[in-house]
Amino acid sequence: MIPTLYEFESQSVRVVADDTGAPWFNAKDVCNVLGFGNARQALDTHVDAEDVQKLDTLTPGGRQRQNHINESGLYALILGSIKPEAKRFKRWVTTEVLPAIRQTGSYAATNAVTALPMPTQDKVSALLLIGEAVAKVPGVRSGIAMAATLTAIHENTGITLEALRKALPAANEPISALNPTQLGERLGWSARAVNSRLRDQGLQFRNERDEWQLTEAGCAYGEAHPYSRNGHSGYQILWRAEVTDLLKEVA
């Protein structure tokens, strides 16, 4: 099953639907929000057995069978929590999550991912989960995580980056995801010509390692993304699409 992700105070709560369309909440996610350190113990203590079931769900590590709870089990955990977040979580579930779900008639995600063939859905959903986890790593900018996720989806499914940007919610910051070759395809230039124009416009320069590095002005249009290939590691500059307009003006 492909989970629908909901965000509560920067914590993700995955929800899946059973064959009847009934909602089931990922028990571990709910326990994390409510401050239960041991999810298994919390379920045994507070939730009736009939309100818990293991469901196949997609995770960054692939398909796994995980404990999920229905609405009754969800409220039982909320009542069993002593954290102040429990009251806010209950209000969030009852005023935002459940109404949104019932408006569509099921827990199925309503975005463009569900319109894809099932094997592709699995790949995209798994990569989105990975990207979400990477974005929460201290020091990682959300724009970099999103750009890397979109690139990984493109490489694994062939879906164009532009199509993904239109289908996914807007990020809080501009997405830099085009390399010089991709910029060149838009401009009708070679990657070498693109790099030369970017240098001439003061957006990048060659550093002591003979690698392209962003200037202060270039940071407004691109981001340096870490990479590791064939035993070599470094940074690759990926650019926002808006830089093509600048390069056209001075061509």
BAFI-3210 file (N, C-alpha, C; in Angstrom, 3 decimals, decimal comma, padded with zeros to 6 digits):
// residues 251
n [1|2|3|4|5|6|7|8|9|10|11|12|13|14|15|16|17|18|19|20|21|22|23|24|25|26|27|28|29|30|31|32|33|34|35|36|37|38|39|40|41|42|43|44|45|46|47|48|49|50|51|52|53|54|55|56|57|58|59|60|61|62|63|64|65|66|67|68|69|70|71|72|73|74|75|76|77|78|79|80|81|82|83|84|85|86|87|88|89|90|91|92|93|94|95|96|97|98|99|100|101|102|103|104|105|106|107|108|109|110|111|112|113|114|115|116|117|118|119|120|121|122|123|124|125|126|127|128|129|130|131|132|133|134|135|136|137|138|139|140|141|142|143|144|145|146|147|148|149|150|151|152|153|154|155|156|157|158|159|160|161|162|163|164|165|166|167|168|169|170|171|172|173|174|175|176|177|178|179|180|181|182|183|184|185|186|187|188|189|190|191|192|193|194|195|196|197|198|199|200|201|202|203|204|205|206|207|208|209|210|211|212|213|214|215|216|217|218|219|220|221|222|223|224|225|226|227|228|229|230|231|232|233|234|235|236|237|238|239|240|241|242|243|244|245|246|247|248|249|250|251]
n.u [000,834|000,452|001,448|-000,251|001,117|001,044|001,697|002,471|003,361|006,049|006,500|006,078|003,159|002,075|-000,531|-002,639|-004,946|-007,322|-008,748|-011,379|-011,283|-011,053|-009,452|-006,139|-003,727|-000,217|001,276|003,745|004,501|002,456|002,920|005,438|004,806|003,181|004,846|005,454|007,882|008,223|006,670|005,372|004,811|003,114|000,916|000,059|-000,718|-002,659|-004,366|-007,011|-006,937|-008,377|-008,270|-005,909|-003,740|-001,440|-000,077|000,966|003,263|004,861|008,224|011,339|013,131|011,956|009,096|007,304|005,841|003,912|002,709|-000,526|-003,114|-006,643|-009,223|-010,387|-008,338|-006,441|-007,525|-007,474|-004,735|-004,149|-005,584|-004,153|-001,750|000,462|001,606|001,745|001,370|-000,556|-003,226|-003,216|-002,595|-004,848|-006,793|-005,772|-005,970|-008,769|-009,815|-008,434|-007,078|-008,901|-011,317|-010,296|-009,680|-012,181|-013,510|-012,566|-013,354|-011,796|-008,628|-006,750|-004,027|-004,422|-002,898|-000,756|000,759|-000,745|-001,874|-000,110|001,312|001,224|003,847|005,524|004,395|005,140|007,940|008,226|006,908|008,498|010,950|010,201|009,705|012,299|013,555|012,212|013,133|015,860|015,774|015,372|017,736|020,190|021,603|021,175|019,809|016,434|015,798|017,926|017,579|015,054|015,629|017,518|015,904|013,961|015,626|016,500|014,068|013,497|015,664|015,094|012,566|012,059|010,300|009,805|011,521|010,190|007,516|007,251|007,645|005,349|003,450|003,972|003,738|004,604|007,915|009,476|011,521|013,348|013,880|016,820|017,901|019,006|021,587|024,613|024,467|021,719|020,793|021,985|020,552|018,167|018,927|020,190|022,909|026,244|027,346|029,819|029,859|027,796|028,876|030,990|029,648|028,308|030,483|031,531|029,523|029,970|029,001|030,104|033,299|036,535|037,973|040,797|040,947|040,304|037,604|034,248|032,949|030,518|030,026|029,398|027,327|026,383|025,096|022,519|021,283|021,964|022,907|025,307|025,695|026,453|028,255|029,027|030,906|032,161|034,205|035,099|034,518|032,753|031,502|028,678|027,373|024,063|021,472|018,937|016,032|015,580|017,996|018,510|017,188|018,740|021,156|020,354|019,864|022,377|023,570]
n.v [-001,190|002,252|004,921|007,882|010,948|012,976|016,036|016,826|019,324|019,273|016,550|013,469|011,654|008,664|007,386|004,790|003,042|000,427|-002,435|-001,652|001,023|002,197|004,214|003,761|004,348|004,762|003,098|003,458|006,034|007,565|007,001|008,161|010,889|011,205|010,686|008,107|005,906|003,191|001,635|-000,849|-001,646|000,444|-000,002|-002,490|-001,752|000,300|-000,022|-001,825|-005,178|-005,653|-003,251|-002,951|-003,738|-005,442|-004,035|-004,079|-001,712|001,025|001,846|003,693|001,590|-000,293|-002,490|-003,177|-004,954|-003,353|-002,207|-000,843|001,423|001,840|004,447|004,284|003,051|005,036|007,195|005,992|005,833|008,555|009,371|007,981|009,260|011,501|013,765|017,252|017,695|015,922|016,835|018,850|017,289|015,636|017,540|018,397|016,034|015,643|018,000|018,601|016,399|014,084|015,312|016,129|013,693|012,389|013,999|013,312|010,744|008,557|007,255|007,460|008,993|012,163|013,377|013,691|011,379|009,047|008,642|007,328|004,319|001,280|000,036|002,239|004,095|002,946|003,254|006,076|006,906|005,676|006,986|009,609|009,360|008,809|011,190|012,970|012,110|012,679|015,460|016,155|015,796|017,246|020,275|019,914|021,505|022,138|022,635|021,482|018,790|018,306|018,799|016,792|014,579|014,828|014,533|011,897|010,537|011,114|009,795|007,157|006,638|008,027|010,123|013,519|016,331|018,762|017,996|016,733|018,858|020,332|018,577|018,112|019,518|022,975|023,910|025,482|027,034|028,069|025,568|023,995|022,221|021,621|020,545|021,649|020,418|019,935|022,556|023,464|022,062|023,417|025,846|025,421|025,075|023,779|021,883|022,783|025,371|026,524|026,450|028,206|030,620|030,959|031,374|033,741|035,488|035,813|033,954|031,545|029,936|028,486|026,525|025,799|023,066|022,644|022,559|023,550|026,282|027,997|031,534|034,381|035,780|033,755|032,063|032,871|031,669|028,982|025,802|023,929|020,553|017,631|014,762|011,325|009,248|006,370|006,055|008,633|011,817|014,898|018,148|019,074|021,595|022,557|024,148|026,713|027,016|029,634|030,802|030,482|032,550|034,744|034,071|034,040|036,732|037,869|036,614]
n.w [000,000|-000,737|001,177|002,345|003,122|005,979|007,648|010,908|012,917|011,956|011,982|010,375|009,530|008,471|006,460|005,424|003,258|003,669|001,937|001,831|001,855|004,312|006,810|008,073|010,489|010,652|013,210|014,529|013,718|014,909|017,615|017,924|017,655|019,907|021,995|022,934|023,762|023,234|020,844|020,475|023,106|023,863|022,199|023,168|025,706|025,519|023,289|021,805|020,551|018,184|016,945|015,745|013,071|010,904|008,026|004,633|003,626|001,935|002,397|002,950|002,923|001,336|000,692|003,641|006,412|008,696|011,892|012,080|013,073|013,564|013,543|016,104|017,598|017,302|018,803|021,286|021,836|021,888|024,163|026,019|026,170|027,859|026,998|026,140|023,464|022,666|022,807|020,863|018,669|018,467|017,812|015,368|013,826|013,812|012,758|010,446|009,077|008,937|007,855|005,348|004,196|004,133|002,398|-000,074|-000,164|000,296|001,478|-000,417|-002,079|-003,608|-005,451|-008,400|-008,365|-007,945|-010,377|-011,898|-013,403|-011,437|-010,727|-011,133|-009,404|-006,953|-007,023|-007,169|-004,815|-002,854|-003,259|-002,665|000,068|000,946|000,202|001,877|004,352|004,090|003,928|006,547|007,815|009,853|008,768|006,065|003,327|002,478|-000,184|-001,598|-000,916|-002,088|-004,806|-005,330|-004,883|-006,929|-009,152|-008,758|-009,037|-011,706|-012,967|-012,314|-013,293|-015,631|-015,782|-016,519|-015,086|-015,088|-015,243|-012,791|-011,004|-011,445|-010,528|-007,838|-004,495|-003,997|-003,157|-000,287|-001,068|-004,028|-006,563|-007,542|-010,171|-012,635|-014,726|-016,524|-019,065|-019,391|-019,255|-021,583|-023,513|-023,480|-024,413|-026,784|-026,851|-026,232|-023,330|-022,510|-023,580|-022,113|-019,506|-019,870|-020,432|-018,010|-016,359|-017,502|-016,826|-014,210|-012,408|-011,699|-011,041|-011,686|-009,207|-006,971|-007,229|-009,775|-010,262|-010,930|-009,141|-007,219|-007,366|-005,215|-006,423|-008,043|-006,278|-006,163|-008,219|-008,363|-006,812|-004,947|-005,153|-003,346|-004,575|-005,362|-007,255|-008,776|-006,891|-006,578|-005,133|-004,731|-005,615|-007,507|-009,522|-009,676|-011,473|-011,301|-013,385|-014,153|-014,754|-017,409|-018,737|-018,076|-019,336|-021,986|-022,434|-022,570|-024,602]
ca.u [000,000|001,188|000,929|-000,408|001,881|000,522|002,707|002,026|004,461|007,311|006,592|005,246|002,244|001,658|-001,864|-002,957|-006,333|-007,484|-009,513|-012,672|-011,044|-011,003|-008,129|-005,294|-002,599|001,011|001,346|005,024|004,460|001,579|003,607|006,500|004,175|002,601|005,875|005,624|009,174|008,105|005,380|004,744|004,281|001,994|-000,233|-000,417|-001,282|-003,766|-005,190|-007,607|-006,324|-009,125|-008,013|-004,535|-003,429|-000,227|-000,354|002,113|003,385|006,108|009,150|012,618|013,805|011,138|007,808|007,394|004,584|004,020|001,471|-001,364|-004,286|-007,784|-009,564|-010,598|-007,021|-005,784|-008,018|-007,024|-003,362|-004,188|-006,036|-003,132|-000,537|000,485|002,311|000,853|001,101|-001,670|-004,448|-003,064|-002,622|-006,245|-007,481|-005,259|-006,556|-010,227|-010,220|-007,724|-006,784|-010,098|-012,185|-009,686|-009,797|-013,580|-013,950|-012,204|-014,011|-010,846|-007,328|-005,805|-003,471|-005,123|-001,992|-000,492|001,452|-001,668|-002,258|000,961|001,223|001,554|005,284|006,099|003,918|005,969|009,259|008,117|006,561|009,669|011,945|009,705|009,946|013,735|013,835|011,682|014,048|017,107|015,528|015,366|019,102|020,727|022,548|020,757|018,777|015,285|015,863|018,867|016,940|014,006|016,234|018,100|014,796|013,396|016,582|016,456|012,821|013,681|016,597|014,521|011,263|011,978|009,389|010,573|011,547|009,149|006,238|007,250|007,466|003,950|002,606|004,258|003,550|005,731|008,868|009,581|012,604|013,466|014,534|017,924|017,966|019,456|023,035|024,933|023,970|020,278|020,641|022,358|019,461|017,150|019,469|020,802|024,353|026,924|027,572|031,022|029,476|027,005|029,782|031,757|028,758|028,081|031,720|031,633|028,540|030,374|028,194|030,930|034,714|037,310|038,736|042,134|040,825|039,842|036,178|033,416|032,464|029,620|030,373|028,309|026,212|025,857|024,255|021,128|020,751|022,340|023,326|026,326|025,183|027,491|028,083|030,071|030,836|033,369|035,248|035,427|033,453|032,927|030,257|028,195|026,459|022,792|020,985|017,520|015,676|015,595|019,304|018,510|016,767|019,902|022,137|019,814|019,977|023,755|024,111]
ca.v [000,000|003,503|005,797|009,314|011,584|014,188|016,639|017,432|019,982|018,781|015,100|012,821|010,584|007,947|006,804|003,948|002,587|-001,004|-002,738|-000,969|002,463|002,687|004,744|003,128|005,215|004,060|003,127|004,010|007,487|008,137|006,885|009,173|012,183|011,234|010,517|006,736|005,417|001,806|001,566|-002,144|-001,607|001,392|-000,667|-003,531|-001,132|001,235|-000,255|-003,157|-005,966|-005,538|-001,929|-002,978|-004,773|-005,229|-003,772|-003,830|-000,308|001,374|002,586|003,881|000,301|-001,201|-002,855|-003,821|-005,092|-002,535|-002,052|000,322|001,489|002,542|005,665|003,943|002,862|006,339|007,957|005,317|006,269|009,969|009,439|007,392|010,077|012,604|014,884|018,361|017,607|015,007|017,609|019,495|016,236|015,227|018,601|018,351|014,870|015,762|019,194|018,730|015,156|013,295|015,981|016,101|012,329|012,065|014,797|012,582|009,442|007,487|007,731|007,467|010,305|012,756|014,061|013,032|010,103|007,932|008,462|006,590|002,859|000,846|-000,082|003,585|004,660|002,430|003,883|007,493|007,044|005,307|008,053|010,763|009,090|008,972|012,617|013,602|011,776|013,418|016,872|016,367|015,644|018,562|020,872|019,724|022,448|021,449|022,761|020,478|017,479|018,192|018,695|015,459|013,632|014,930|013,944|010,444|010,060|011,181|008,754|005,830|006,455|008,720|011,261|014,749|017,151|019,788|017,361|016,485|020,122|020,732|017,631|018,113|020,813|023,894|023,946|026,788|027,761|027,665|024,287|023,990|020,811|021,462|020,606|022,408|019,732|020,186|023,968|023,579|021,551|024,464|027,020|025,043|025,199|022,644|022,064|023,621|026,762|026,976|026,719|029,415|031,769|031,116|031,984|035,121|036,295|035,916|033,078|030,441|030,028|027,274|026,627|025,196|021,660|022,694|022,276|024,748|026,680|029,141|032,817|034,894|036,071|032,488|031,411|033,270|030,875|027,572|025,188|022,890|019,295|016,607|013,539|010,317|008,340|005,615|006,304|010,055|012,628|016,330|018,891|019,427|022,726|022,446|025,510|026,985|027,251|031,065|031,262|030,503|033,881|035,619|033,711|034,470|038,186|038,297|035,801]
ca.w [000,000|-000,796|002,226|002,185|004,186|006,583|008,520|012,165|013,624|011,379|012,081|009,367|009,923|007,264|006,522|004,275|003,213|003,430|000,719|001,875|001,882|005,694|007,158|009,094|010,787|011,008|014,677|014,983|013,516|015,931|018,905|017,952|017,911|021,250|023,013|023,411|023,306|022,789|020,146|020,735|024,470|023,877|021,585|024,086|026,905|025,304|022,095|021,679|019,478|016,925|016,354|015,220|012,084|010,124|006,619|003,769|003,275|001,283|003,253|002,262|002,802|000,528|001,294|004,941|007,154|009,894|012,655|011,826|013,947|012,995|014,287|017,510|018,186|017,324|019,945|022,504|022,083|022,264|025,549|026,882|026,174|028,823|026,393|025,759|022,031|022,395|022,565|019,556|017,663|018,294|017,080|013,990|013,162|013,655|012,009|009,173|008,365|008,630|006,878|004,021|003,697|003,852|001,262|-001,289|-000,124|000,612|001,915|-001,546|-002,389|-004,734|-006,348|-009,670|-008,190|-008,056|-011,770|-012,558|-013,303|-010,086|-010,438|-011,068|-008,144|-005,861|-007,092|-006,841|-003,405|-002,053|-003,378|-001,926|001,484|001,176|000,126|003,089|005,449|003,869|004,210|007,994|008,337|010,216|007,832|004,674|002,925|001,886|-001,639|-002,095|-000,772|-003,087|-006,122|-005,444|-004,987|-008,279|-010,085|-008,577|-009,639|-013,164|-013,397|-012,088|-013,951|-016,914|-015,696|-016,629|-013,887|-015,164|-014,910|-011,349|-010,294|-011,549|-009,801|-006,408|-003,827|-004,146|-002,051|000,347|-001,700|-005,429|-006,806|-008,494|-010,552|-014,012|-014,921|-017,739|-020,264|-019,493|-019,626|-022,985|-024,340|-023,556|-025,101|-028,044|-026,698|-025,601|-021,898|-022,353|-023,846|-020,964|-018,390|-020,196|-020,259|-016,572|-015,830|-017,994|-016,113|-012,812|-011,575|-011,240|-011,388|-011,440|-007,969|-006,998|-007,625|-011,156|-010,288|-010,948|-007,822|-007,279|-006,786|-004,385|-007,334|-008,556|-005,276|-006,388|-009,326|-008,313|-005,551|-005,092|-004,621|-003,200|-005,357|-005,234|-008,401|-009,111|-005,910|-006,516|-004,561|-004,912|-005,708|-008,838|-009,467|-010,375|-011,666|-011,477|-014,784|-014,438|-015,227|-018,874|-019,192|-017,934|-020,359|-023,290|-022,549|-022,862|-025,712]
c.u [000,873|000,633|000,707|000,275|001,177|001,563|002,053|003,242|005,802|007,520|005,606|004,386|001,735|000,295|-002,093|-004,419|-006,365|-008,368|-010,869|-012,529|-010,986|-009,586|-007,427|-004,024|-001,376|001,255|002,647|005,035|003,623|002,261|004,740|005,932|003,739|003,594|005,991|006,942|009,128|006,721|004,649|004,093|003,068|000,745|-000,816|-001,158|-002,592|-004,760|-005,723|-007,051|-007,045|-008,912|-006,612|-004,438|-002,138|-000,614|000,948|002,128|004,766|006,957|010,432|013,385|013,040|009,818|008,025|006,000|004,743|002,668|000,781|-002,583|-005,406|-008,104|-009,751|-009,269|-006,251|-006,216|-007,594|-005,597|-003,322|-004,575|-004,981|-001,863|-000,650|001,197|001,323|000,501|-000,142|-002,951|-004,381|-003,147|-004,064|-007,007|-007,058|-005,901|-008,031|-010,653|-009,555|-007,630|-008,059|-011,061|-011,616|-009,831|-011,230|-014,121|-013,659|-012,826|-013,075|-009,548|-006,332|-005,310|-004,139|-004,185|-001,661|000,179|000,505|-002,155|-001,223|000,703|001,766|003,055|005,951|005,651|004,809|007,328|009,199|007,836|007,743|010,722|011,498|009,909|011,417|014,092|013,366|012,613|015,350|016,931|015,576|016,749|019,652|021,759|022,179|019,635|017,651|015,299|016,791|018,241|015,868|014,594|016,833|017,015|014,188|014,325|016,568|015,195|012,938|014,559|016,007|013,231|011,172|011,008|010,211|010,474|010,457|007,787|006,136|007,027|006,010|003,056|002,775|004,008|004,795|006,629|008,909|010,680|012,752|014,253|015,613|018,161|018,496|020,980|023,333|024,445|022,483|019,982|020,944|021,268|018,373|017,620|020,033|022,312|024,922|027,087|028,794|030,697|028,673|027,921|030,589|030,912|028,486|029,294|031,803|030,661|028,837|029,581|028,980|032,376|035,366|038,128|040,074|042,105|040,358|038,396|035,415|032,873|031,601|030,276|029,217|027,088|025,567|024,941|022,786|020,471|021,042|022,728|024,357|025,831|026,320|027,196|029,238|029,900|032,182|034,527|035,662|034,236|033,769|031,574|029,936|027,217|025,218|022,120|019,474|017,251|015,769|016,925|019,367|018,105|017,932|020,917|021,656|020,026|021,366|024,358|024,379]
c.v [001,245|004,462|007,215|009,966|012,856|014,702|017,276|017,996|019,363|017,276|014,468|011,726|009,937|007,288|005,990|003,530|001,080|-001,203|-002,044|000,545|003,043|003,128|003,959|003,963|004,374|004,206|003,751|005,524|008,150|008,099|007,901|010,541|012,293|010,923|009,136|006,189|004,013|001,623|000,263|-002,160|-000,679|000,765|-001,707|-002,923|-000,387|000,844|-001,683|-003,864|-005,795|-004,194|-001,823|-004,050|-004,406|-005,069|-003,599|-002,357|-000,035|002,214|002,827|002,573|-000,713|-001,501|-003,604|-003,944|-004,358|-002,433|-000,748|000,260|002,245|003,772|005,388|003,768|004,168|007,142|007,314|005,727|007,726|010,122|008,902|008,205|011,202|013,824|015,993|018,339|016,784|015,765|018,281|018,464|015,792|016,271|018,590|017,210|015,107|016,954|019,316|017,411|014,411|014,012|015,960|014,729|012,019|012,857|014,086|011,197|008,290|008,113|007,808|008,875|010,853|013,468|013,190|011,673|008,931|007,710|007,660|005,095|002,394|000,689|001,282|004,294|004,237|003,121|005,335|007,686|006,720|006,416|009,320|010,589|009,284|010,456|013,365|013,340|012,560|014,884|017,181|016,193|017,038|019,049|020,720|020,705|021,703|021,532|021,735|019,091|017,277|018,016|017,304|014,398|013,638|014,295|012,421|009,855|010,045|010,043|007,357|005,574|007,082|009,886|012,544|015,562|018,212|019,221|017,113|017,774|020,571|019,840|017,735|019,486|021,673|023,839|025,353|027,636|027,252|026,371|024,444|022,542|020,581|021,546|021,347|021,745|020,001|021,644|024,163|023,094|022,599|025,634|026,702|025,184|023,892|022,934|022,946|025,089|027,333|027,333|027,995|030,669|032,025|031,757|033,449|036,051|036,384|035,044|031,877|030,672|028,690|027,452|025,906|023,715|021,516|022,230|023,590|025,010|027,928|030,398|033,264|035,207|034,787|031,784|031,789|032,400|029,379|027,114|024,119|021,625|018,282|015,393|012,589|009,325|007,682|005,935|007,755|010,819|014,097|017,004|019,194|020,578|022,413|023,811|025,580|027,319|028,728|031,560|031,299|031,870|034,855|035,349|034,125|035,961|038,642|037,501|036,662]
c.w [000,000|000,238|001,735|003,377|004,664|007,564|009,736|012,891|013,255|011,551|011,101|009,992|008,639|007,479|005,256|004,358|003,016|002,200|000,679|001,854|003,273|006,050|008,259|009,236|011,174|012,511|015,179|014,839|014,609|017,293|019,025|018,285|019,371|022,357|023,612|022,862|022,739|022,164|020,453|022,118|024,561|023,287|022,531|025,283|026,634|024,199|022,073|020,447|018,150|016,230|015,777|014,148|011,363|008,654|005,864|003,421|002,718|002,224|002,459|002,077|001,971|001,219|002,611|005,549|008,480|010,584|012,288|012,736|013,256|013,841|015,782|018,227|018,292|018,552|021,264|022,857|022,525|023,734|026,517|026,977|027,194|028,246|026,036|024,279|021,717|022,062|021,200|018,435|017,389|017,489|015,610|013,215|012,835|012,799|010,648|008,418|007,962|007,678|005,468|003,385|003,278|002,672|-000,049|-001,316|000,165|001,072|000,771|-001,780|-003,626|-005,686|-007,551|-009,519|-008,416|-009,476|-012,549|-012,492|-011,957|-009,837|-010,302|-009,805|-006,989|-005,836|-006,647|-005,354|-002,501|-002,083|-002,650|-000,427|001,835|001,179|001,353|004,266|005,322|004,242|005,698|008,616|008,662|009,214|006,369|004,355|002,219|000,373|-002,253|-002,029|-001,832|-004,481|-006,347|-005,597|-006,379|-009,308|-009,986|-009,195|-011,158|-013,667|-013,273|-012,842|-015,330|-016,910|-015,704|-015,350|-013,916|-014,786|-013,409|-010,573|-010,315|-010,695|-008,296|-005,799|-003,960|-002,916|-001,470|-000,269|-003,126|-005,570|-007,870|-008,907|-011,956|-014,079|-016,228|-019,024|-020,475|-019,814|-021,104|-023,926|-024,510|-024,415|-026,477|-028,031|-026,146|-024,111|-021,659|-022,569|-022,683|-019,802|-018,632|-019,998|-018,777|-015,904|-016,231|-017,281|-014,615|-011,870|-011,060|-011,662|-011,120|-010,168|-008,089|-007,365|-009,060|-011,280|-010,329|-009,548|-007,972|-006,711|-005,884|-005,242|-007,836|-007,582|-005,431|-007,457|-009,222|-006,925|-005,854|-004,396|-004,501|-004,061|-005,057|-006,378|-008,623|-008,158|-005,782|-005,948|-004,758|-004,924|-007,165|-008,684|-010,294|-010,348|-011,725|-012,939|-015,155|-014,980|-016,747|-019,415|-019,138|-019,060|-021,750|-023,508|-022,978|-024,005|-026,939]
res [m|i|p|t|l|y|e|f|e|s|q|s|v|r|v|v|a|d|d|t|g|a|p|w|f|n|a|k|d|v|c|n|v|l|g|f|g|n|a|r|q|a|l|d|t|h|v|d|a|e|d|v|q|k|l|d|t|l|t|p|g|g|r|q|r|q|n|h|i|n|e|s|g|l|y|a|l|i|l|g|s|i|k|p|e|a|k|r|f|k|r|w|v|t|t|e|v|l|p|a|i|r|q|t|g|s|y|a|a|t|n|a|v|t|a|l|p|m|p|t|q|d|k|v|s|a|l|l|l|i|g|e|a|v|a|k|v|p|g|v|r|s|g|i|a|m|a|a|t|l|t|a|i|h|e|n|t|g|i|t|l|e|a|l|r|k|a|l|p|a|a|n|e|p|i|s|a|l|n|p|t|q|l|g|e|r|l|g|w|s|a|r|a|v|n|s|r|l|r|d|q|g|l|q|f|r|n|e|r|d|e|w|q|l|t|e|a|g|c|a|y|g|e|a|h|p|y|s|r|n|g|h|s|g|y|q|i|l|w|r|a|e|v|t|d|l|l|k|e|v|a]
***
